Amino acid sequence: MDLFSMQGRYNRAKYFWVVLVIVLVGQLVSTGIGMAVSNFVSDPQTAFVTSLTIALIVAIGIAVVAAFQAVKRLHDMDRPGTHYWLLLIPIYNIYFGLVLLFKKGTEGENKYGPDPLAGK
């Protein structure tokens, strides 16, 4: 599994579990670093700003890796990766996120690769 690649296809289950693990690990890392910073910095305001900055950096990293996974899911539905930007449209992003989670991918090989469920 290559987290930093947009090549290939993810079925619904793999997409769900990979994104869930990415988000949980990111939250644990962000919380752990924030707690460590607050223990080492005596000024509460500096600790808050530093923790917030670190949390923002981790969140950006999570968003980038999750975007790669969403593109693979789009490929499974035979849609181009540029459709990822539709997730930035308010309200529509809720619908589109549910489509990524619940719509069945194309059966058989498509232009993005072999069916991830082939042979199962």
N, CA, C and O of each residue as an XYZ file, in Angstrom:
480
protein
N       0.849     -1.172      0.000
C       0.000      0.000      0.000
C       0.894      1.235      0.000
O       1.719      1.420      0.895
N       0.720      2.062     -1.003
C       1.513      3.271     -1.127
C       0.633      4.477     -0.799
O      -0.242      4.843     -1.584
N       0.863      5.084      0.347
C       0.031      6.195      0.796
C       0.287      7.481      0.018
O      -0.546      8.387      0.027
N       1.419      7.567     -0.648
C       1.794      8.795     -1.339
C       1.731      8.654     -2.859
O       2.505      9.283     -3.581
N       0.813      7.833     -3.333
C       0.642      7.619     -4.762
C      -0.829      7.775     -5.126
O      -1.715      7.438     -4.341
N      -1.072      8.285     -6.313
C      -2.447      8.392     -6.807
C      -2.731      7.331     -7.866
O      -3.765      7.382     -8.532
N      -1.838      6.386     -8.024
C      -1.992      5.332     -9.016
C      -2.776      4.172     -8.420
O      -2.594      3.822     -7.254
N      -3.640      3.586     -9.217
C      -4.359      2.398     -8.787
C      -5.773      2.710     -8.333
O      -6.286      3.813     -8.520
N      -6.388      1.694     -7.726
C      -7.785      1.766     -7.321
C      -7.952      1.229     -5.907
O      -7.240      0.316     -5.490
N      -8.908      1.809     -5.170
C      -9.295      1.312     -3.843
C     -10.778      0.984     -3.868
O     -11.592      1.774     -4.347
N     -11.123     -0.188     -3.349
C     -12.541     -0.482     -3.194
C     -13.070      0.254     -1.955
O     -12.309      0.908     -1.242
N     -14.364      0.141     -1.710
C     -14.997      0.899     -0.623
C     -14.406      0.562      0.737
O     -14.091      1.463      1.514
N     -14.254     -0.705      1.031
C     -13.777     -1.119      2.350
C     -12.339     -0.661      2.600
O     -12.027     -0.127      3.664
N     -11.487     -0.868      1.636
C     -10.091     -0.472      1.812
C      -9.987      1.039      1.989
O      -9.230      1.516      2.835
N     -10.742      1.788      1.196
C     -10.741      3.245      1.321
C     -11.156      3.660      2.733
O     -10.495      4.488      3.359
N     -12.242      3.088      3.230
C     -12.736      3.427      4.565
C     -11.682      3.159      5.629
O     -11.391      4.030      6.449
N     -11.110      1.961      5.623
C     -10.163      1.585      6.674
C      -8.862      2.370      6.583
O      -8.306      2.761      7.609
N      -8.375      2.602      5.385
C      -7.120      3.355      5.231
C      -7.300      4.792      5.713
O      -6.455      5.307      6.445
N      -8.381      5.439      5.313
C      -8.615      6.823      5.734
C      -8.861      6.888      7.238
O      -8.384      7.810      7.900
N      -9.596      5.927      7.786
C      -9.830      5.904      9.233
C      -8.513      5.806      9.998
O      -8.304      6.536     10.966
N      -7.634      4.920      9.575
C      -6.338      4.761     10.244
C      -5.491      6.031     10.093
O      -4.839      6.453     11.047
N      -5.496      6.633      8.919
C      -4.726      7.862      8.702
C      -5.200      8.958      9.657
O      -4.383      9.634     10.283
N      -6.501      9.132      9.768
C      -7.047     10.182     10.622
C      -6.753      9.887     12.094
O      -6.361     10.790     12.834
N      -6.937      8.644     12.526
C      -6.679      8.302     13.928
C      -5.207      8.473     14.297
O      -4.892      9.011     15.358
N      -4.320      8.024     13.439
C      -2.885      8.181     13.705
C      -2.516      9.658     13.735
O      -1.743     10.088     14.591
N      -3.057     10.426     12.818
C      -2.796     11.860     12.798
C      -3.272     12.548     14.064
O      -2.581     13.412     14.605
N      -4.446     12.168     14.537
C      -4.968     12.751     15.774
C      -4.110     12.379     16.975
O      -3.835     13.219     17.832
N      -3.690     11.129     17.037
C      -2.825     10.698     18.145
C      -1.484     11.425     18.130
O      -0.987     11.845     19.175
N      -0.906     11.570     16.949
C       0.377     12.276     16.823
C       0.215     13.732     17.229
O       1.024     14.262     17.990
N      -0.818     14.372     16.728
C      -1.064     15.779     17.032
C      -1.299     15.988     18.524
O      -0.750     16.920     19.112
N      -2.097     15.145     19.129
C      -2.371     15.255     20.560
C      -1.126     14.989     21.383
O      -0.840     15.714     22.335
N      -0.388     13.958     21.022
C       0.837     13.627     21.750
C       1.872     14.734     21.691
O       2.487     15.071     22.703
N       2.063     15.298     20.517
C       3.031     16.383     20.378
C       2.548     17.615     21.140
O       3.338     18.299     21.791
N       1.253     17.893     21.055
C       0.699     19.034     21.785
C       0.880     18.906     23.285
O       1.212     19.879     23.962
N       0.664     17.709     23.803
C       0.849     17.483     25.237
C       2.321     17.610     25.619
O       2.644     18.172     26.666
N       3.206     17.097     24.784
C       4.634     17.193     25.068
C       5.089     18.644     25.064
O       5.875     19.051     25.920
N       4.604     19.423     24.114
C       4.977     20.834     24.049
C       4.496     21.566     25.293
O       5.232     22.368     25.867
N       3.266     21.294     25.710
C       2.732     21.987     26.884
C       3.504     21.629     28.153
O       3.515     22.413     29.102
N       4.142     20.471     28.189
C       4.952     20.089     29.344
C       6.308     20.775     29.359
O       6.885     20.986     30.426
N       6.827     21.128     28.174
C       8.162     21.718     28.092
C       8.171     23.242     28.059
O       9.196     23.864     28.339
N       7.040     23.843     27.721
C       6.980     25.299     27.620
C       6.201     25.834     28.815
O       5.075     25.407     29.074
N       6.803     26.765     29.536
C       6.171     27.260     30.764
C       5.097     28.310     30.499
O       4.128     28.397     31.254
N       5.249     29.110     29.440
C       4.274     30.143     29.136
C       3.063     29.523     28.440
O       3.206     28.938     27.367
N       1.860     29.642     29.041
C       0.676     29.005     28.443
C       0.348     29.507     27.035
O      -0.084     28.727     26.187
N       0.549     30.793     26.783
C       0.226     31.326     25.465
C       1.177     30.776     24.404
O       0.747     30.425     23.305
N       2.460     30.701     24.728
C       3.436     30.134     23.794
C       3.149     28.658     23.547
O       3.242     28.185     22.415
N       2.803     27.937     24.601
C       2.475     26.517     24.464
C       1.256     26.331     23.569
O       1.225     25.425     22.737
N       0.248     27.193     23.740
C      -0.957     27.096     22.929
C      -0.656     27.354     21.455
O      -1.088     26.599     20.584
N       0.077     28.410     21.185
C       0.401     28.760     19.797
C       1.260     27.675     19.152
O       1.040     27.306     17.999
N       2.233     27.170     19.895
C       3.096     26.112     19.362
C       2.294     24.843     19.086
O       2.461     24.215     18.041
N       1.429     24.471     20.016
C       0.602     23.276     19.831
C      -0.341     23.441     18.646
O      -0.551     22.509     17.870
N      -0.901     24.627     18.518
C      -1.813     24.890     17.410
C      -1.083     24.831     16.071
O      -1.621     24.311     15.093
N       0.123     25.353     16.021
C       0.926     25.310     14.800
C       1.255     23.874     14.415
O       1.148     23.494     13.249
N       1.649     23.090     15.391
C       1.961     21.683     15.125
C       0.714     20.938     14.663
O       0.781     20.130     13.736
N      -0.429     21.207     15.307
C      -1.681     20.557     14.909
C      -2.049     20.928     13.476
O      -2.544     20.087     12.726
N      -1.811     22.173     13.094
C      -2.103     22.603     11.729
C      -1.212     21.891     10.719
O      -1.682     21.472      9.661
N       0.056     21.754     11.036
C       0.992     21.047     10.144
C       0.584     19.591      9.985
O       0.600     19.058      8.875
N       0.217     18.942     11.093
C      -0.222     17.541     11.042
C      -1.518     17.431     10.234
O      -1.675     16.501      9.443
N      -2.447     18.376     10.428
C      -3.719     18.346      9.694
C      -3.496     18.491      8.196
O      -4.170     17.834      7.402
N      -2.567     19.336      7.807
C      -2.258     19.490      6.378
C      -1.688     18.183      5.824
O      -2.043     17.764      4.723
N      -0.811     17.547      6.588
C      -0.257     16.255      6.168
C      -1.339     15.200      6.023
O      -1.334     14.431      5.062
N      -2.265     15.159      6.971
C      -3.377     14.208      6.910
C      -4.227     14.479      5.673
O      -4.616     13.548      4.968
N      -4.513     15.745      5.410
C      -5.347     16.102      4.258
C      -4.695     15.681      2.946
O      -5.379     15.211      2.037
N      -3.389     15.845      2.843
C      -2.688     15.468      1.614
C      -2.745     13.957      1.401
O      -3.059     13.491      0.306
N      -2.441     13.199      2.444
C      -2.453     11.737      2.324
C      -3.879     11.234      2.072
O      -4.076     10.314      1.278
N      -4.869     11.826      2.737
C      -6.263     11.426      2.518
C      -6.706     11.766      1.092
O      -7.498     11.034      0.497
N      -6.200     12.865      0.547
C      -6.538     13.233     -0.831
C      -6.029     12.171     -1.808
O      -6.724     11.826     -2.764
N      -4.829     11.656     -1.575
C      -4.301     10.595     -2.430
C      -5.217      9.373     -2.402
O      -5.444      8.734     -3.429
N      -5.736      9.059     -1.227
C      -6.608      7.893     -1.094
C      -7.945      8.138     -1.793
O      -8.499      7.226     -2.406
N      -8.465      9.362     -1.705
C      -9.726      9.696     -2.374
C      -9.577      9.591     -3.889
O     -10.502      9.160     -4.577
N      -8.431      9.979     -4.401
C      -8.193      9.869     -5.851
C      -8.207      8.395     -6.263
O      -8.765      8.053     -7.306
N      -7.606      7.532     -5.466
C      -7.637      6.094     -5.787
C      -9.067      5.570     -5.776
O      -9.436      4.731     -6.597
N      -9.872      6.073     -4.835
C     -11.275      5.660     -4.774
C     -12.036      6.159     -6.003
O     -12.865      5.440     -6.562
N     -11.749      7.394     -6.418
C     -12.365      7.917     -7.631
C     -11.981      7.077     -8.843
O     -12.810      6.825     -9.717
N     -10.737      6.650     -8.893
C     -10.286      5.795     -9.994
C     -11.073      4.493    -10.024
O     -11.351      3.965    -11.100
N     -11.435      3.971     -8.861
C     -12.210      2.734     -8.820
C     -13.588      2.941     -9.441
O     -14.178      2.004     -9.980
N     -14.093      4.153     -9.367
C     -15.395      4.464     -9.961
C     -15.239      4.986    -11.391
O     -16.192      5.499    -11.977
N     -14.031      4.851    -11.948
C     -13.707      5.273    -13.316
C     -13.914      6.779    -13.513
O     -14.379      7.233    -14.558
N     -13.556      7.525    -12.483
C     -13.630      8.978    -12.546
C     -12.217      9.540    -12.397
O     -11.388      8.942    -11.710
N     -11.933     10.670    -13.024
C     -10.583     11.242    -12.918
C     -10.326     11.819    -11.524
O     -11.257     12.189    -10.809
N      -9.074     11.885    -11.165
C      -8.677     12.409     -9.863
C      -9.021     13.870     -9.665
O      -9.123     14.335     -8.530
N      -9.203     14.601    -10.759
C      -9.551     16.019    -10.640
C     -10.923     16.220     -9.996
O     -11.229     17.312     -9.516
N     -11.744     15.180     -9.983
C     -13.045     15.277     -9.321
C     -12.885     15.410     -7.805
O     -13.846     15.716     -7.100
N     -11.674     15.179     -7.310
C     -11.410     15.359     -5.882
C     -11.773     16.775     -5.434
O     -12.242     16.971     -4.313
N     -11.560     17.750     -6.298
C     -11.806     19.153     -5.931
C     -13.281     19.415     -5.644
O     -13.614     20.425     -5.025
N     -14.165     18.530     -6.080
C     -15.586     18.677     -5.760
C     -15.841     18.549     -4.257
O     -16.872     19.001     -3.760
N     -14.903     17.935     -3.538
C     -15.044     17.817     -2.089
C     -14.880     19.161     -1.379
O     -15.157     19.258     -0.184
N     -14.442     20.181     -2.081
C     -14.273     21.501     -1.479
C     -15.540     22.363     -1.580
O     -15.578     23.471     -1.045
N     -16.561     21.866     -2.255
C     -17.805     22.609     -2.406
C     -18.697     22.309     -1.199
O     -19.088     21.162     -0.983
N     -19.016     23.343     -0.415
C     -19.860     23.113      0.770
C     -21.195     22.461      0.413
O     -21.733     22.694     -0.669
N     -21.705     21.676      1.289
C     -22.933     20.897      1.179
C     -22.761     19.752      0.174
O     -23.028     18.599      0.513
N     -22.325     20.043     -1.041
C     -22.100     18.989     -2.039
C     -21.029     18.017     -1.539
O     -21.069     16.831     -1.866
N     -20.074     18.514     -0.750
C     -19.008     17.643     -0.270
C     -19.548     16.520      0.616
O     -18.967     15.435      0.662
N     -20.643     16.770      1.315
C     -21.243     15.715      2.141
C     -21.764     14.598      1.242
O     -21.487     13.421      1.471
N     -22.517     14.983      0.223
C     -23.025     14.003     -0.733
C     -21.883     13.243     -1.399
O     -21.907     12.016     -1.491
N     -20.884     13.990     -1.862
C     -19.783     13.370     -2.601
C     -18.960     12.451     -1.694
O     -18.490     11.404     -2.139
N     -18.785     12.833     -0.436
C     -18.088     11.969      0.519
C     -18.832     10.656      0.730
O     -18.217      9.596      0.848
N     -20.162     10.734      0.775
C     -20.962      9.510      0.903
C     -20.868      8.652     -0.353
O     -20.865      7.424     -0.268
N     -20.791      9.291     -1.514
C     -20.611      8.549     -2.775
C     -19.294      7.782     -2.716
O     -19.240      6.613     -3.097
N     -18.233      8.432     -2.243
C     -16.940      7.751     -2.149
C     -17.014      6.543     -1.215
O     -16.379      5.519     -1.465
N     -17.783      6.667     -0.153
C     -17.876      5.569      0.814
C     -18.794      4.429      0.368
O     -18.532      3.269      0.687
N     -19.862      4.742     -0.363
C     -20.888      3.727     -0.579
C     -21.111      3.289     -2.024
O     -21.680      2.221     -2.247
N     -20.686      4.068     -3.008
C     -20.933      3.670     -4.396
C     -19.957      2.572     -4.811
O     -18.753      2.645     -4.566
N     -20.521      1.563     -5.444
C     -19.705      0.453     -5.913
C     -18.825      0.910     -7.079
O     -19.260      1.681     -7.934
N     -17.604      0.430     -7.099
C     -16.688      0.751     -8.189
C     -17.039     -0.010     -9.455
O     -17.898     -0.892     -9.453
N     -16.363      0.345    -10.527
C     -16.619     -0.350    -11.788
C     -16.107     -1.781    -11.693
O     -15.065     -2.052    -11.097
N     -16.863     -2.682    -12.294
C     -16.450     -4.084    -12.285
C     -15.452     -4.319    -13.403
O     -15.585     -3.787    -14.505
N     -14.459     -5.120    -13.097
C     -13.439     -5.420    -14.096
C     -12.430     -4.293    -14.205
O     -12.472     -3.312    -13.463
N     -11.533     -4.464    -15.146
C     -10.465     -3.486    -15.339
C     -11.012     -2.210    -15.968
O     -11.905     -2.258    -16.814
N     -10.474     -1.077    -15.551
C     -10.783      0.184    -16.216
C      -9.465      0.869    -16.560
O      -8.403      0.271    -16.392
N      -9.511      2.097    -17.032
C      -8.283      2.768    -17.478
C      -7.320      3.087    -16.346
O      -6.187      3.502    -16.593
N      -7.760      2.897    -15.105
C      -6.904      3.196    -13.956
C      -6.278      1.945    -13.334
O      -5.469      2.047    -12.411
N      -6.645      0.785    -13.831
C      -6.027     -0.430    -13.328
C      -7.016     -1.568    -13.173
O      -8.194     -1.432    -13.504
N      -6.525     -2.698    -12.665
C      -7.395     -3.863    -12.498
C      -8.373     -3.681    -11.344
O      -8.161     -2.856    -10.455
N      -9.426     -4.450    -11.375
C     -10.454     -4.411    -10.332
C      -9.828     -4.872     -9.011
O      -9.261     -5.964     -8.949
N      -9.923     -4.051     -7.949
C      -9.337     -4.461     -6.669
C     -10.060     -5.650     -6.038
O      -9.518     -6.291     -5.138
N     -11.264     -5.950     -6.492
C     -12.009     -7.077     -5.952
C     -11.885     -8.333     -6.809
O     -12.472     -9.364     -6.483
N     -11.143     -8.256     -7.882
C     -10.990     -9.411     -8.785
C     -10.355    -10.572     -8.032
O      -9.342    -10.414     -7.350
N     -10.961    -11.717     -8.169
C     -10.416    -12.921     -7.545
C     -10.807    -13.088     -6.091
O     -10.295    -13.984     -5.421
N     -11.703    -12.247     -5.582
C     -12.128    -12.376     -4.173
C     -13.481    -13.015     -4.092
O     -14.008    -13.208     -2.996
